[in-house]
Amino acid sequence: MTGSEAPSRARKLVQAYDIIISTCRPTRKAIAVVPEHLHGQICSTGFSVIRAKENINPLYLHFALRLDSTMEQFRKFATGSSYPAILDSDVEKL
């Protein structure tokens, strides 16, 4: 499937070792590191994509993003009561 054939929600290109975070109900800890075999694939806009800086280990960043203290930050940023969600800009604030 090409990018133009993908659903409108599938518009984010990911690279190996990017970290994707579900922006809907982020406190479920639906956070993953993109494996090498998925480099260059497209993911849903329902995920925030983080690319670690060169001097930061993406596996450590993944660990840190799953900490309870990070989940508390997500709770503070989340909007909506039955379907809480955060924005990409909220993730960037961390």
N, C-alpha and C positions, 0 to 999 in steps of 0.2 A: 504494500500500500504506500502510495506517495503522500507527502504532506498535504497536497491539495485534495486527496481523496479521504483524508482523515476527518473524523467528526470535528465540529467546531470546538469541542472541549479538549481536543488533542492537539495542542499547538506549541508545546514546550520541548525543545530539543535537549537531550541530556547527554552527558559525557561520562565515561567510566570514572567512578569514584565521586561523582556528584552525590549529594544527599537530597533525597526527596522527602518532604513532610506533608502529610495530609492536612490541608487547611480546614477541613470540616472535622469537628470533634478532635482537635489535635491532642488532647490529653489521653487519647487511647494509645498514644505512643506509636502511631503508624508512621514510622520513620525508617528509611532504608538507604543503604549505600548502593548506587548503581553498579552492578558487576561489569567487568570488562566486556563480556559478550553482548551487552546491551548498549555499548558505546554508539552514539549517533542515532539512537531511537527517539521516538516521540512519546511524551507522557501527557497526561491530562492536565488541564489548567486547574484542576482540583488539588494539585500539589504545588508547593513552593519548592523551587530548586535552588540549592545552595552549592556553590563551588568553593571549596576550601582554598585559601591563599596558599602560595607555593611552600611557605614555611610551616604550614599546619597539616598535621596528619588527618586525613578525612575520617579514618576509623576512630580516632580520639574525639573528633568533632561530633561524630555520630553518637558516641558514648555520652558526651556532655549534653547533647540535645535531648537525651532520654532521661536525664536526672530529674528527680522530684522538684528541685528548685526551678528547672526550666519549665516543667509542667505548670508550676504555679504562675510563672510569667505568662504562659499561654492562657491560663484561666483568666488572668487579669485583662488580656487583650481580646478575649473571645466576646463576640456579640451574638445575640439570639439566645433564647432559653431552651427550646426543645431541640434545636439543631445548631449548637454553638459553632462559630467559625472564626478564623483569623484571616488577615490579609497578608500578602507578601510583604508589605511595608511593616507589619507587626513582627514578622520573622526577622527582618533586617535590623530591628531595634535591639535584638538580643545581643 
